[in-house]
Amino acid sequence: MKSLSIVIPGVILVIFGIIFSFQGQGMIGPESSFMYESEEWIDNGMIISMIGVILILIGYFVEKKKLT
């Protein structure tokens, strides 16, 4: 159960990272947003998604270690 508290924020970060990346590419979001078609937010979105994936992996390995 402890790993779930690590995995859930990881999943949320991955989702936000994808949204930010798409907004940086100009695929979603209002054109008036400072994030719209901004290369900086494409990079930020990918970094946020990677942090989320790392959290998910940490949660997975914590759970796996707990079971052994």
For each residue, the residues with C-beta under 8 A, 3 or more apart:
1: 4 5
2: 5 6 62 63 66
3: 6 7 59 60 62 63 66
4: 1 7 8 59
5: 1 2 8 9 59
6: 2 3 9 10 55 56 58 59 62
7: 3 4 10 11 55 56 59 60
8: 4 5 11 12
9: 5 6 12 13 52 55
10: 6 7 13 14 51 52 53 54 55 56 58 59
11: 7 8 14 15 52 56
12: 8 9 15 16 52
13: 9 10 16 17 48 49 51 52 55
14: 10 11 17 18 49 52 53 56
15: 11 12 18 19 52
16: 12 13 19 20 45 48 52
17: 13 14 20 21 45 46 47 48 49 50 51 52
18: 14 15 21 22 45 49
19: 15 16 22 23 28 45
20: 16 17 23 24 35 41 44 45 48
21: 17 18 24 25 41 42 44 45 46 49
22: 18 19 25 27 28 29 45
23: 19 20 26 27 28 29 33 35 36 41 45
24: 20 21 35 36 37 38 39 40 41 42 43 44 45
25: 21 22 37 42
26: 23 29 31 36 37
27: 22 23
28: 19 22 23
29: 22 23 26 33 35 36
30: 33 36
31: 26 36
32: 36
33: 23 29 30 36
34: 38
35: 20 23 24 29 38 41
36: 23 24 26 29 30 31 32 33
37: 24 25 26
38: 24 34 35 41 42
39: 24 42 43
40: 24 43 44
41: 20 21 23 24 35 38 44 45
42: 21 24 25 38 39 45 46
43: 24 39 40 46 47
44: 20 21 24 40 41 47 48
45: 16 17 18 19 20 21 22 23 24 41 42 48 49
46: 17 21 42 43 49 50
47: 17 43 44 50 51
48: 13 16 17 20 44 45 51 52
49: 13 14 17 18 21 45 46 52 53
50: 17 46 47 53 54
51: 10 13 17 47 48 54 55
52: 9 10 11 12 13 14 15 16 17 48 49 55 56
53: 10 14 49 50 56 57
54: 10 50 51 57 58
55: 6 7 9 10 13 51 52 58 59
56: 6 7 10 11 14 52 53 59 60
57: 53 54 60 61
58: 6 10 54 55 61 62
59: 3 4 5 6 7 10 55 56 62 63
60: 3 7 56 57 63 64
61: 57 58 64 65
62: 2 3 6 58 59 65 66
63: 2 3 59 60 66 67
64: 60 61 67 68
65: 61 62 68
66: 2 3 62 63
67: 63 64
68: 64 65
